[in-house]
Structure formats: structure tokens, C-alpha cells
Amino acid sequence: MNNKAKARYNSRLSDESDVVPLRQDVDGIDEIPQQQQPSNASLIDHAIKEEAAIQHKQSMVKTSAVNLFWVLMWYTFATVLSIYNKWMFSENHYNFHYPLFVTTFHMIVQFVCSGSTLLVVPKLRPKKRPSSKDYM
């Protein structure tokens, strides 16, 4: 260290009362101890772990958002169907007297829609047929 640097360092030490020198140099000049530098391998490991944690968090957020979407859609359609049924079977509105016919028609429409979806998008079909053990 040259004389100007020593003077600046010593003036900073005298200005800051909470700084305590931890060791002294051979010349009697106080020095701040050097922190042990982490190795490159530990830095890389830390970066990989940090990246994995970020990816895991993003994956969890995405999965949660998709699940929340489908739950909200289920609640929405269930509520709309309940209001529709109340309107259809109410004496004040449509006053339809055949609820079994409506249920049967809904089941037929559901069967046709699900079958056509499986024909159009074969990726949704199951890979193997379930056995009787799968139901027990």
C-alpha cells in the first residue's frame, strides 16, 4: 500500500467507530481480512440448485393455475346448469314436466360429445384396457 492509500484507510477506520481491525500487517498497518472465496464447483452447484428451485416454483404455479381454472370452470358450469334446471322445471317459467327425458337427453349428448372427442383427438384415448383388478 502506498502512503495515500494507508492514510485513506486509517481515516476511514477512525471515522467508523464500529469497525474493528481483526489483524495487523507486518508493517503495523491494519488490514481487513480477506474472506475465503468459494470454489467454482460450489458456485456452480449453488447456481444449479437455485435454478432448479426456480423451475420447481414456476412448475407449481403453472400446475396450480391450471387446476384452479378447471375447478372454477366446474363451479361455473354446475351453477349454470342448476339455474337452467330451475328455470326449465319451474311453474313460473317453462314448466317442463318430463325431467327423466331431459336427463336421458343430456346423457346421450354427453356420450356423443365424448365419443367424438376421442375420435378427433386420439391422444386422449387410454393406452390399455382396464382389467377387473383396476376396479377392485
PyRosetta script that sets phi, psi and omega in degrees:
from pyrosetta import init, pose_from_sequence

init()
pose = pose_from_sequence("MNNKAKARYNSRLSDESDVVPLRQDVDGIDEIPQQQQPSNASLIDHAIKEEAAIQHKQSMVKTSAVNLFWVLMWYTFATVLSIYNKWMFSENHYNFHYPLFVTTFHMIVQFVCSGSTLLVVPKLRPKKRPSSKDYM")
pose.set_psi(1, 137.5)
pose.set_omega(1, 175.9)
pose.set_phi(2, -83.3)
pose.set_psi(2, 175.2)
pose.set_omega(2, -174.4)
pose.set_phi(3, -65.0)
pose.set_psi(3, -38.8)
pose.set_omega(3, 179.8)
pose.set_phi(4, -64.6)
pose.set_psi(4, -43.6)
pose.set_omega(4, -180.0)
pose.set_phi(5, -64.3)
pose.set_psi(5, -39.6)
pose.set_omega(5, 177.9)
pose.set_phi(6, -63.4)
pose.set_psi(6, -41.4)
pose.set_omega(6, -179.4)
pose.set_phi(7, -65.6)
pose.set_psi(7, -43.9)
pose.set_omega(7, 178.7)
pose.set_phi(8, -62.9)
pose.set_psi(8, -43.4)
pose.set_omega(8, -179.5)
pose.set_phi(9, -63.5)
pose.set_psi(9, -45.6)
pose.set_omega(9, -180.0)
pose.set_phi(10, -66.3)
pose.set_psi(10, -35.0)
pose.set_omega(10, 178.1)
pose.set_phi(11, -68.7)
pose.set_psi(11, -35.8)
pose.set_omega(11, 176.6)
pose.set_phi(12, -66.0)
pose.set_psi(12, -37.9)
pose.set_omega(12, 178.4)
pose.set_phi(13, -65.2)
pose.set_psi(13, -39.0)
pose.set_omega(13, -178.6)
pose.set_phi(14, -74.0)
pose.set_psi(14, -28.3)
pose.set_omega(14, 178.6)
pose.set_phi(15, -73.5)
pose.set_psi(15, -34.5)
pose.set_omega(15, -176.8)
pose.set_phi(16, -102.1)
pose.set_psi(16, 106.5)
pose.set_omega(16, -175.5)
pose.set_phi(17, -74.4)
pose.set_psi(17, -20.3)
pose.set_omega(17, -176.9)
pose.set_phi(18, -87.1)
pose.set_psi(18, -5.7)
pose.set_omega(18, 178.2)
pose.set_phi(19, -86.2)
pose.set_psi(19, 122.2)
pose.set_omega(19, -179.6)
pose.set_phi(20, -116.9)
pose.set_psi(20, 122.8)
pose.set_omega(20, 178.5)
pose.set_phi(21, -67.2)
pose.set_psi(21, 138.9)
pose.set_omega(21, -175.9)
pose.set_phi(22, -96.8)
pose.set_psi(22, -23.1)
pose.set_omega(22, 176.8)
pose.set_phi(23, -153.1)
pose.set_psi(23, 161.7)
pose.set_omega(23, -179.7)
pose.set_phi(24, -117.4)
pose.set_psi(24, 145.8)
pose.set_omega(24, 178.4)
pose.set_phi(25, -76.9)
pose.set_psi(25, 171.5)
pose.set_omega(25, 179.8)
pose.set_phi(26, -61.8)
pose.set_psi(26, -35.2)
pose.set_omega(26, -178.1)
pose.set_phi(27, -78.2)
pose.set_psi(27, -2.3)
pose.set_omega(27, -178.3)
pose.set_phi(28, 89.4)
pose.set_psi(28, 12.9)
pose.set_omega(28, -180.0)
pose.set_phi(29, -99.1)
pose.set_psi(29, 133.1)
pose.set_omega(29, 179.6)
pose.set_phi(30, -71.0)
pose.set_psi(30, 136.9)
pose.set_omega(30, 177.6)
pose.set_phi(31, -129.6)
pose.set_psi(31, 149.3)
pose.set_omega(31, 174.5)
pose.set_phi(32, -80.7)
pose.set_psi(32, 129.5)
pose.set_omega(32, -178.5)
pose.set_phi(33, -65.0)
pose.set_psi(33, 143.7)
pose.set_omega(33, 177.9)
pose.set_phi(34, -78.0)
pose.set_psi(34, 131.8)
pose.set_omega(34, 177.0)
pose.set_phi(35, -77.1)
pose.set_psi(35, 147.0)
pose.set_omega(35, -179.6)
pose.set_phi(36, -69.8)
pose.set_psi(36, 124.5)
pose.set_omega(36, -178.6)
pose.set_phi(37, -77.4)
pose.set_psi(37, 133.7)
pose.set_omega(37, 177.0)
pose.set_phi(38, -69.7)
pose.set_psi(38, 151.5)
pose.set_omega(38, -179.2)
pose.set_phi(39, -74.5)
pose.set_psi(39, 161.1)
pose.set_omega(39, 179.3)
pose.set_phi(40, -62.2)
pose.set_psi(40, -35.6)
pose.set_omega(40, -179.5)
pose.set_phi(41, -64.6)
pose.set_psi(41, -42.0)
pose.set_omega(41, -179.9)
pose.set_phi(42, -70.4)
pose.set_psi(42, -33.5)
pose.set_omega(42, 175.8)
pose.set_phi(43, -65.1)
pose.set_psi(43, -41.4)
pose.set_omega(43, 178.9)
pose.set_phi(44, -66.4)
pose.set_psi(44, -43.7)
pose.set_omega(44, 177.5)
pose.set_phi(45, -59.4)
pose.set_psi(45, -43.2)
pose.set_omega(45, 179.4)
pose.set_phi(46, -63.5)
pose.set_psi(46, -42.3)
pose.set_omega(46, 179.9)
pose.set_phi(47, -65.2)
pose.set_psi(47, -39.9)
pose.set_omega(47, 179.3)
pose.set_phi(48, -65.9)
pose.set_psi(48, -43.7)
pose.set_omega(48, 178.7)
pose.set_phi(49, -63.7)
pose.set_psi(49, -40.0)
pose.set_omega(49, 179.8)
pose.set_phi(50, -66.1)
pose.set_psi(50, -41.7)
pose.set_omega(50, 178.7)
pose.set_phi(51, -65.2)
pose.set_psi(51, -40.6)
pose.set_omega(51, 178.4)
pose.set_phi(52, -64.2)
pose.set_psi(52, -39.7)
pose.set_omega(52, 178.7)
pose.set_phi(53, -65.6)
pose.set_psi(53, -39.4)
pose.set_omega(53, 178.2)
pose.set_phi(54, -65.8)
pose.set_psi(54, -43.4)
pose.set_omega(54, 178.9)
pose.set_phi(55, -64.3)
pose.set_psi(55, -39.8)
pose.set_omega(55, 178.3)
pose.set_phi(56, -63.4)
pose.set_psi(56, -43.5)
pose.set_omega(56, 179.3)
pose.set_phi(57, -63.8)
pose.set_psi(57, -43.1)
pose.set_omega(57, 178.2)
pose.set_phi(58, -63.7)
pose.set_psi(58, -39.0)
pose.set_omega(58, 178.2)
pose.set_phi(59, -64.7)
pose.set_psi(59, -41.7)
pose.set_omega(59, 178.7)
pose.set_phi(60, -65.0)
pose.set_psi(60, -40.5)
pose.set_omega(60, 179.3)
pose.set_phi(61, -64.6)
pose.set_psi(61, -43.5)
pose.set_omega(61, 179.9)
pose.set_phi(62, -64.1)
pose.set_psi(62, -46.3)
pose.set_omega(62, 179.2)
pose.set_phi(63, -62.2)
pose.set_psi(63, -42.3)
pose.set_omega(63, 178.6)
pose.set_phi(64, -64.5)
pose.set_psi(64, -39.1)
pose.set_omega(64, 179.5)
pose.set_phi(65, -65.7)
pose.set_psi(65, -41.7)
pose.set_omega(65, 178.5)
pose.set_phi(66, -64.8)
pose.set_psi(66, -44.3)
pose.set_omega(66, 178.5)
pose.set_phi(67, -62.6)
pose.set_psi(67, -42.9)
pose.set_omega(67, 178.0)
pose.set_phi(68, -61.4)
pose.set_psi(68, -41.1)
pose.set_omega(68, 177.9)
pose.set_phi(69, -58.2)
pose.set_psi(69, -49.0)
pose.set_omega(69, -176.9)
pose.set_phi(70, -68.3)
pose.set_psi(70, -35.5)
pose.set_omega(70, 177.0)
pose.set_phi(71, -65.1)
pose.set_psi(71, -44.4)
pose.set_omega(71, 178.4)
pose.set_phi(72, -64.5)
pose.set_psi(72, -36.9)
pose.set_omega(72, 177.0)
pose.set_phi(73, -65.0)
pose.set_psi(73, -41.0)
pose.set_omega(73, 179.0)
pose.set_phi(74, -62.3)
pose.set_psi(74, -46.4)
pose.set_omega(74, 178.3)
pose.set_phi(75, -61.7)
pose.set_psi(75, -40.6)
pose.set_omega(75, -179.4)
pose.set_phi(76, -63.6)
pose.set_psi(76, -50.1)
pose.set_omega(76, -179.2)
pose.set_phi(77, -66.4)
pose.set_psi(77, -36.8)
pose.set_omega(77, 177.7)
pose.set_phi(78, -64.8)
pose.set_psi(78, -40.3)
pose.set_omega(78, 178.8)
pose.set_phi(79, -66.9)
pose.set_psi(79, -44.2)
pose.set_omega(79, 179.1)
pose.set_phi(80, -63.2)
pose.set_psi(80, -41.4)
pose.set_omega(80, 179.0)
pose.set_phi(81, -65.0)
pose.set_psi(81, -39.5)
pose.set_omega(81, 178.0)
pose.set_phi(82, -64.2)
pose.set_psi(82, -43.1)
pose.set_omega(82, 178.6)
pose.set_phi(83, -66.1)
pose.set_psi(83, -40.0)
pose.set_omega(83, 177.4)
pose.set_phi(84, -61.7)
pose.set_psi(84, -46.3)
pose.set_omega(84, 179.3)
pose.set_phi(85, -63.8)
pose.set_psi(85, -40.0)
pose.set_omega(85, 178.2)
pose.set_phi(86, -62.2)
pose.set_psi(86, -41.8)
pose.set_omega(86, 179.5)
pose.set_phi(87, -67.0)
pose.set_psi(87, -42.8)
pose.set_omega(87, -175.5)
pose.set_phi(88, -68.5)
pose.set_psi(88, -39.2)
pose.set_omega(88, -174.9)
pose.set_phi(89, -95.6)
pose.set_psi(89, -3.7)
pose.set_omega(89, -178.7)
pose.set_phi(90, -73.6)
pose.set_psi(90, 141.8)
pose.set_omega(90, 177.9)
pose.set_phi(91, -69.4)
pose.set_psi(91, -26.0)
pose.set_omega(91, -178.8)
pose.set_phi(92, -79.3)
pose.set_psi(92, -17.0)
pose.set_omega(92, -175.7)
pose.set_phi(93, -115.4)
pose.set_psi(93, -102.1)
pose.set_omega(93, -173.6)
pose.set_phi(94, -85.4)
pose.set_psi(94, -33.3)
pose.set_omega(94, 175.8)
pose.set_phi(95, 57.8)
pose.set_psi(95, 51.1)
pose.set_omega(95, 178.8)
pose.set_phi(96, -82.6)
pose.set_psi(96, 129.2)
pose.set_omega(96, -171.9)
pose.set_phi(97, -100.1)
pose.set_psi(97, 11.6)
pose.set_omega(97, -174.2)
pose.set_phi(98, -126.5)
pose.set_psi(98, 73.8)
pose.set_omega(98, -178.2)
pose.set_phi(99, -67.5)
pose.set_psi(99, -30.4)
pose.set_omega(99, 178.3)
pose.set_phi(100, -65.5)
pose.set_psi(100, -37.6)
pose.set_omega(100, 176.6)
pose.set_phi(101, -63.0)
pose.set_psi(101, -42.5)
pose.set_omega(101, -179.8)
pose.set_phi(102, -64.1)
pose.set_psi(102, -43.6)
pose.set_omega(102, 179.5)
pose.set_phi(103, -63.4)
pose.set_psi(103, -44.1)
pose.set_omega(103, 178.7)
pose.set_phi(104, -62.5)
pose.set_psi(104, -44.6)
pose.set_omega(104, 179.1)
pose.set_phi(105, -62.3)
pose.set_psi(105, -41.6)
pose.set_omega(105, 177.7)
pose.set_phi(106, -62.4)
pose.set_psi(106, -39.8)
pose.set_omega(106, 179.4)
pose.set_phi(107, -67.3)
pose.set_psi(107, -38.3)
pose.set_omega(107, 178.2)
pose.set_phi(108, -65.6)
pose.set_psi(108, -44.0)
pose.set_omega(108, 178.6)
pose.set_phi(109, -62.8)
pose.set_psi(109, -41.0)
pose.set_omega(109, 178.7)
pose.set_phi(110, -63.6)
pose.set_psi(110, -40.8)
pose.set_omega(110, 178.9)
pose.set_phi(111, -63.6)
pose.set_psi(111, -44.5)
pose.set_omega(111, -179.6)
pose.set_phi(112, -65.7)
pose.set_psi(112, -44.1)
pose.set_omega(112, -179.5)
pose.set_phi(113, -65.0)
pose.set_psi(113, -43.3)
pose.set_omega(113, -179.4)
pose.set_phi(114, -69.4)
pose.set_psi(114, -38.8)
pose.set_omega(114, 178.0)
pose.set_phi(115, -64.6)
pose.set_psi(115, -43.5)
pose.set_omega(115, 179.2)
pose.set_phi(116, -67.7)
pose.set_psi(116, -32.9)
pose.set_omega(116, 176.3)
pose.set_phi(117, -64.7)
pose.set_psi(117, -41.5)
pose.set_omega(117, 178.4)
pose.set_phi(118, -68.1)
pose.set_psi(118, -29.4)
pose.set_omega(118, 176.1)
pose.set_phi(119, -73.9)
pose.set_psi(119, -39.2)
pose.set_omega(119, -176.7)
pose.set_phi(120, -77.4)
pose.set_psi(120, -36.9)
pose.set_omega(120, -177.9)
pose.set_phi(121, -118.9)
pose.set_psi(121, 84.0)
pose.set_omega(121, -176.5)
pose.set_phi(122, -66.2)
pose.set_psi(122, -16.9)
pose.set_omega(122, 178.5)
pose.set_phi(123, -62.8)
pose.set_psi(123, -23.2)
pose.set_omega(123, -178.9)
pose.set_phi(124, -82.2)
pose.set_psi(124, -10.9)
pose.set_omega(124, -179.8)
pose.set_phi(125, -69.1)
pose.set_psi(125, 147.8)
pose.set_omega(125, 176.9)
pose.set_phi(126, -67.1)
pose.set_psi(126, 149.0)
pose.set_omega(126, -177.6)
pose.set_phi(127, -72.7)
pose.set_psi(127, -36.0)
pose.set_omega(127, 179.7)
pose.set_phi(128, -139.6)
pose.set_psi(128, 158.5)
pose.set_omega(128, 178.5)
pose.set_phi(129, -74.6)
pose.set_psi(129, 136.4)
pose.set_omega(129, 177.2)
pose.set_phi(130, -70.0)
pose.set_psi(130, 141.7)
pose.set_omega(130, 177.7)
pose.set_phi(131, -92.7)
pose.set_psi(131, 174.0)
pose.set_omega(131, 179.3)
pose.set_phi(132, -66.4)
pose.set_psi(132, -25.7)
pose.set_omega(132, 178.1)
pose.set_phi(133, -67.6)
pose.set_psi(133, -28.1)
pose.set_omega(133, 179.4)
pose.set_phi(134, -66.9)
pose.set_psi(134, -25.0)
pose.set_omega(134, -179.2)
pose.set_phi(135, -91.1)
pose.set_psi(135, -11.3)
pose.set_omega(135, -177.0)
pose.set_phi(136, -97.1)
pose.dump_pdb("model.pdb")
